[in-house]
Amino acid sequence: MQYEAVIGLEVHAQLLTESKIFCGCSTQFGAEPNTQVCPVCLGMPGVLPVLNKKAVEYTIKTGLALNCRIAPYSRFARKNYFYPDLPKGYQISQYELPLCEDGYLEIVIDGERKKIRIKRIHLEEDAGKNIHDPSGYSFVDFNRTGVPLMEIVSEPDIRSPKEAALYMKKLRAILRYLGVCDGNLEQGSLRCDANVSVREVGSTEFGVKTEIKNINSFRFVEKALEYEIKRQIKLLSMGEKIIQETRLWDSQTGTTQSMRSKEEAHDYRYFPEPDLVPVVVSEEWIEKIKKDMPELPDQKIERFIKDYGLPQYDAEILTEEKALAEWFEEAVKLGGKPKEVSNWIMVELLRLLNEEGKDITECSLTPSQLVELLGLIEKGTINRNTAKDVFEEMYKTGKSAEALVKEKGLTQISDSSVIIDAIRQVMSTNPKEVERFKAGEEKLIGFFVGQVMKLTKGKANPKLVNELVVKILKET
């Protein structure tokens, strides 16, 4: 029997506000435990929450970027459950009246665009963090309690783990472009829960779903879903039933483990939050936020193709991160040819950054340094092979291209007499290859060019070497 997966994602994004959602405590990451708390976020008796306006603006901005309808009227509710990291015994969230609804996000899968619908985006407060000590004691850090969260809930339109990862990457890019979330999966500022079920191909009925928690990387999104889909198909193939439950992704074993039975909405006993007034969003406020919207990834891709003549692939890579797109544009503004700048970024710069696990914001190499290097290639001062070595040194040391070329004596050899001497030396040490060339093996030109480049330590002008090798071999 053939099965297909039905996947919906719930993404929690911590908003980049300076203060928490209902109090003035700092949201800064990494502070000493329980130093960024107050009676409001600790849920002391008699305190009253006050909604953070910036958190609402950021959520509206996200809703607009994801093509959502912004609700003119929404309200908060109490979600009741007990857990040690929830000091009030309930979480203030939005339930039946969320801030944003009925949007969509487009991904490109196997060269085709696919629309994944967004069911809702709502605001809520984050919980604290349980810390389990090896000694057997458990501690609670409430610094994260009350940090504003957006929950972005997709419809079950995703059909494969690959689509899920692409959706997550695209969503993260949009949030970072908007400046509403830093998208740091390791620190937990972007977290994903996945709802997954399987059904027979052709069926319109949904299967019994499980929810997978604790997914904190794009790779793990794929791995967790791949495992869970196989697990469910195996059970159904054996005639067993899927149990609706919450499962935990274990990256060490590459498996999902049963955590608890899946709660339904009625288990949380939702009711309207009595301490907060409804959120009323005017058309004027929405229009004001629209005017401040930045250029988003898809718009930037179109502009890079149109204005710079870049291929679709280049444009997509360069716009994955806003800072990378800005780095590219700065280099072009300083005189770099767009396609050439793109090639150096994608092949050399991103390789070096990936090796060190860094992103472009941590790169000390500047666009002006790359443009200087490209200028030396264009003038014939160095060839492209030498330029790659110089680029790596520039990246590591921060020195200018010109200084490194001078310091290491890397100036390109363009003196014909020096190159001819090198060619004759290579020919004299490889007489058999010379005879084979004379006998018609013209492909040996590449061999002679390579030997000359090796003899000159890569400094000879490759174009001139090619021309002179052909000329001298044919004259011999």
C-alpha positions in Angstrom: 0.0 0.0 0.0 1.3 3.5 -0.9 1.3 6.2 1.8 1.9 9.9 1.8 2.8 12.2 4.6 0.6 15.1 5.9 2.7 17.6 7.8 1.8 20.9 9.5 4.4 23.0 11.4 4.0 25.2 14.5 6.9 27.6 14.6 7.6 29.6 17.7 9.6 32.8 17.1 11.0 34.9 20.0 10.5 38.6 19.2 13.4 41.0 19.3 11.8 43.4 21.7 14.0 44.9 24.4 11.4 44.1 27.1 9.0 41.2 27.8 5.5 41.0 26.6 3.7 42.1 29.8 6.4 43.8 31.9 9.5 45.9 31.6 12.1 43.1 32.3 14.9 42.7 29.8 14.8 39.9 27.1 18.6 39.8 26.7 19.9 36.2 26.2 22.6 34.7 28.5 22.1 36.7 31.7 22.6 35.0 35.1 19.6 32.8 36.0 16.6 34.6 37.6 18.1 38.1 37.3 15.6 39.4 34.6 12.4 38.8 36.5 9.8 40.9 38.4 6.5 40.2 40.2 4.6 40.4 36.9 6.5 37.7 35.0 6.8 35.6 38.2 3.0 35.7 38.5 2.8 37.2 42.0 -0.7 37.8 43.4 -2.3 41.1 42.6 0.0 42.1 39.7 -1.4 43.2 36.3 0.0 42.6 32.8 0.5 45.5 30.3 0.8 44.6 26.7 4.0 45.5 24.8 3.0 47.5 21.8 6.2 46.7 19.9 5.4 43.0 20.1 2.0 43.6 18.5 3.7 45.7 15.7 6.2 42.9 15.0 3.4 40.3 14.7 1.4 42.5 12.3 4.6 43.1 10.3 5.1 39.3 10.1 1.4 38.8 9.1 1.7 41.3 6.3 4.9 39.6 5.0 3.1 36.2 5.1 0.1 37.6 3.2 -2.2 37.3 6.2 -5.5 39.1 7.1 -4.8 41.3 10.1 -7.7 41.0 12.5 -9.2 44.4 13.5 -10.1 42.8 16.9 -8.3 40.1 18.8 -7.9 39.1 22.4 -5.8 37.1 24.8 -6.8 33.9 26.7 -5.5 31.9 29.6 -4.1 28.5 28.6 -4.2 26.5 31.8 -1.7 23.7 32.6 0.8 23.0 35.3 4.6 22.8 34.7 7.4 23.9 36.9 8.6 26.6 34.4 5.2 28.2 34.3 4.9 30.3 37.5 1.3 31.4 37.1 0.0 27.9 36.4 -1.3 29.3 33.1 0.1 30.9 29.9 -1.3 34.0 28.4 -1.9 33.3 24.7 -4.4 33.9 22.0 -6.9 31.2 21.1 -10.1 31.8 19.1 -9.3 35.4 18.1 -5.7 35.5 16.9 -4.0 38.6 15.5 -3.3 37.2 12.0 -5.1 34.6 9.9 -5.3 33.0 6.4 -1.9 33.7 4.9 0.6 31.8 2.9 4.3 31.3 2.2 5.7 30.1 -1.1 8.6 27.7 -1.4 10.4 26.4 -4.5 10.6 22.6 -4.6 12.2 20.8 -7.6 12.0 23.9 -9.7 8.3 24.5 -9.0 6.6 27.0 -6.7 4.4 25.6 -4.0 2.1 27.6 -1.7 1.9 26.6 1.9 -1.0 28.2 3.7 -0.6 29.9 7.1 -3.6 29.1 9.3 -2.8 31.7 12.0 -0.2 33.8 13.8 -0.8 34.6 17.4 1.0 36.2 20.3 1.8 34.6 23.6 4.3 34.6 26.4 7.2 32.2 26.7 7.7 29.9 29.6 10.9 29.5 31.7 13.6 26.9 31.3 14.0 23.7 33.3 17.6 22.8 34.0 18.3 19.2 35.0 21.5 18.8 36.9 23.6 15.6 36.6 23.5 15.4 40.4 19.8 14.6 40.3 18.5 18.1 41.2 16.4 20.2 38.8 16.3 24.0 38.7 14.2 26.6 37.0 15.5 29.8 35.3 12.6 32.2 34.9 14.5 34.8 32.8 12.8 33.6 29.6 9.3 33.7 31.2 7.3 36.4 29.6 9.5 36.8 26.5 7.1 37.6 23.6 6.5 34.7 21.3 4.9 34.5 17.9 3.4 31.2 17.1 3.1 30.7 13.3 0.8 27.7 12.5 0.8 26.3 9.0 -2.1 24.3 7.4 -1.3 20.6 6.8 -0.1 21.4 3.3 3.4 20.0 3.6 4.0 16.6 2.0 7.6 15.7 2.6 10.5 16.4 5.1 12.3 18.3 2.4 9.3 20.7 2.0 9.2 21.2 5.7 12.9 22.2 5.9 12.5 24.6 2.9 9.4 26.1 4.6 11.4 26.6 7.8 14.4 28.2 6.0 12.2 30.5 4.0 10.2 31.5 7.2 13.5 32.2 9.1 14.8 34.3 6.2 11.6 36.5 6.2 11.7 36.9 10.0 15.4 38.0 9.9 14.7 40.4 7.0 11.9 42.0 9.0 14.2 42.3 12.0 11.5 40.7 14.3 13.4 37.6 15.3 17.1 36.7 15.1 16.2 33.1 14.0 18.8 31.5 16.3 17.8 27.9 16.5 20.6 26.9 18.9 19.6 29.5 21.5 15.9 28.5 21.1 14.7 31.8 19.7 13.2 29.9 16.7 11.7 26.5 17.7 9.6 24.1 15.7 6.9 21.5 16.6 5.8 19.3 13.8 2.4 17.6 13.4 2.7 14.6 11.2 0.4 11.8 10.0 0.3 9.4 7.0 -2.5 8.3 4.8 -3.1 6.2 1.7 -2.2 8.0 -1.5 -5.4 9.4 -3.0 -7.3 9.5 0.3 -8.7 12.9 1.5 -9.1 11.8 5.1 -6.4 12.7 7.6 -4.7 10.0 9.6 -4.0 10.1 13.3 -1.3 12.6 14.0 1.6 12.8 16.4 3.4 16.0 17.5 7.2 16.1 17.5 8.8 18.5 19.9 12.4 19.6 20.5 13.5 20.2 16.8 16.2 22.9 16.8 17.8 22.7 13.3 16.8 22.4 9.7 18.6 19.1 9.4 16.8 17.7 12.4 13.4 18.9 11.0 14.1 16.6 8.0 15.6 13.7 10.1 12.8 13.7 12.7 10.0 13.7 10.1 11.7 11.0 8.0 12.0 8.8 11.0 8.4 9.4 12.2 6.9 8.9 8.7 8.7 5.5 8.4 7.6 4.6 12.0 4.0 5.3 11.2 4.0 3.5 7.9 5.6 0.5 9.5 2.9 0.3 12.2 0.1 0.6 9.7 1.6 -2.0 7.4 1.6 -4.4 10.4 -2.1 -3.7 11.0 -1.4 -1.6 14.1 -2.9 1.8 15.0 -1.2 5.1 15.4 -1.7 6.7 18.9 -2.3 10.4 19.1 0.6 11.6 21.2 3.4 14.0 21.7 6.8 12.6 20.9 10.3 14.0 21.6 13.0 14.1 18.9 16.3 12.6 20.2 19.1 13.8 18.0 21.6 11.4 19.6 19.7 8.2 18.6 18.0 9.7 15.5 14.6 8.6 16.8 11.4 10.0 18.2 10.4 8.9 21.7 6.9 8.9 23.3 6.6 11.8 25.7 2.9 12.0 26.7 -0.6 11.6 25.2 -1.5 14.5 23.0 -3.6 17.2 24.7 -6.8 18.6 23.1 -7.8 22.2 23.3 -10.4 21.5 26.0 -7.6 20.0 28.2 -6.3 23.5 28.6 -9.6 25.0 29.7 -9.1 28.2 27.7 -11.0 31.3 28.7 -10.6 35.0 27.9 -7.8 36.7 29.9 -9.7 39.0 32.3 -6.7 41.3 33.0 -6.1 42.4 29.4 -8.4 44.4 27.2 -9.0 43.2 23.5 -6.4 44.3 20.9 -8.0 46.7 18.4 -5.9 47.3 15.2 -6.9 50.3 13.1 -6.4 50.5 9.3 -4.2 53.6 9.9 -1.9 51.5 12.1 -1.7 48.7 9.5 -0.9 51.3 6.7 1.8 52.9 8.8 3.5 49.5 9.4 3.2 48.7 5.6 5.2 51.8 4.8 8.0 50.6 7.0 8.2 47.1 5.5 11.6 46.2 4.0 12.3 44.5 0.7 11.7 40.8 1.3 13.7 37.9 -0.1 11.4 37.1 -3.1 11.4 40.8 -4.1 15.2 41.0 -3.7 15.6 37.9 -5.9 13.6 39.4 -8.7 15.5 42.7 -8.5 18.9 40.9 -8.5 18.0 39.0 -11.6 16.6 42.1 -13.3 19.1 44.8 -12.3 22.3 42.7 -12.1 21.6 40.0 -14.7 22.3 37.2 -12.3 21.0 33.6 -12.8 18.1 32.6 -10.5 20.4 30.3 -8.5 22.9 33.0 -7.7 20.1 35.4 -6.7 18.6 32.8 -4.4 21.9 32.1 -2.6 22.9 35.8 -2.3 19.5 36.7 -0.7 19.2 33.9 1.8 20.7 36.3 4.4 20.0 40.1 4.3 23.5 40.9 5.4 25.0 38.8 2.6 22.8 40.5 0.0 24.0 43.9 1.3 27.6 42.7 1.2 27.1 41.8 -2.5 25.5 45.1 -3.4 28.2 47.1 -1.6 30.9 45.3 -3.7 29.0 46.0 -6.9 28.5 49.6 -5.9 32.3 49.9 -5.5 32.9 48.8 -9.1 32.8 45.0 -9.0 31.1 43.2 -11.9 27.9 41.6 -10.5 28.5 38.0 -11.9 32.1 38.0 -10.9 31.4 39.3 -7.4 28.7 36.7 -7.1 31.1 33.9 -8.1 33.7 34.9 -5.5 31.1 35.1 -2.8 29.4 31.8 -3.5 32.6 29.8 -4.2 35.3 31.3 -2.1 33.8 33.4 0.7 30.9 31.1 1.7 33.3 28.2 1.7 35.7 29.9 4.1 32.8 31.0 6.3 31.2 27.5 6.4 34.6 26.0 7.3 34.6 28.2 10.4 30.9 27.9 11.1 30.4 31.7 10.7 28.0 33.9 8.8 28.6 37.0 6.9 28.1 39.3 9.9 31.2 37.8 11.5 33.3 38.3 8.4 36.2 40.8 8.7 36.8 40.8 4.9 35.2 43.8 3.4 33.5 44.3 -0.1 36.2 46.9 -0.9 38.9 44.4 -0.3 37.3 42.0 -2.8 36.9 44.7 -5.4 40.6 45.6 -5.0 41.5 42.0 -5.6 39.3 41.9 -8.8 41.1 45.0 -10.0 44.5 43.3 -9.7 43.2 40.4 -11.8 41.8 42.8 -14.4 45.1 44.7 -14.7 47.0 41.4 -15.1 49.0 41.9 -11.9 48.0 38.4 -10.7 46.1 35.6 -12.4 43.0 33.9 -11.1 44.7 30.9 -9.5 47.0 33.2 -7.5 44.1 35.4 -6.6 42.4 32.5 -4.8 45.4 32.1 -2.6 45.5 35.8 -2.0 41.8 35.9 -1.2 42.2 33.2 1.5 45.1 35.1 3.1 43.1 38.3 3.0 40.2 36.5 4.7 42.6 35.2 7.5 44.8 38.2 8.0 42.7 41.2 7.0 45.6 42.5 4.9 44.9 44.2 1.5 45.4 42.3 -1.8 48.1 44.7 -2.9 50.1 44.3 0.3 49.9 40.5 0.1 51.0 40.4 -3.5 54.0 42.6 -2.8 54.9 40.8 0.4 54.8 37.3 -1.1 56.2 38.3 -4.5 53.1 37.0 -6.4 53.1 39.4 -9.3 52.0 37.7 -12.5 54.7 36.9 -15.1 53.7 38.5 -18.4 57.2 38.7 -19.9 57.1 36.6 -23.1 60.8 35.8 -23.0 60.6 34.4 -19.4 57.6 32.3 -20.4 59.3 31.1 -23.6 62.3 30.0 -21.6 60.0 28.0 -19.2 58.3 26.4 -22.1 61.6 25.3 -23.7 62.7 23.9 -20.4 59.5 21.9 -20.0 59.9 20.6 -23.6 63.5 19.5 -23.0 62.6 17.5 -20.0 59.6 15.9 -21.7 60.8 14.9 -25.2 58.4 11.9 -25.5 55.4 14.2 -25.0 56.8 16.6 -27.6 57.0 13.7 -30.1 53.5 12.5 -29.3 52.2 16.1 -29.9 53.9 16.2 -33.3 52.3 12.8 -34.0 48.9 14.5 -33.6 48.0 14.3 -29.9 47.0 17.9 -29.6 45.3 17.3 -26.2 48.8 17.3 -24.7 48.7 21.2 -24.9 47.0 21.0 -21.5 49.9 18.9 -20.1 52.5 21.5 -21.3 50.5 24.4 -20.0 50.2 22.7 -16.6 54.0 22.0 -16.4 54.8 25.6 -17.3 52.5 26.9 -14.6 54.1 24.5 -12.1 57.6 25.6 -13.1 56.6 29.3 -12.6 54.8 28.5 -9.3 51.5 29.5 -10.8 52.7 33.1 -11.5 52.7 32.9 -15.3 49.9 34.6 -17.3 47.8 31.6 -18.2 46.4 33.2 -21.4 49.9 34.0 -22.6 51.2 30.6 -21.7 48.4 28.9 -23.7 49.2 31.1 -26.8 53.0 30.6 -26.6 52.8 26.8 -25.9 50.7 26.3 -29.0 53.0 28.5 -31.1 56.3 27.0 -30.0 55.1 23.4 -30.2 53.8 23.9 -33.7 57.1 25.6 -34.8 59.2 22.8 -33.3 
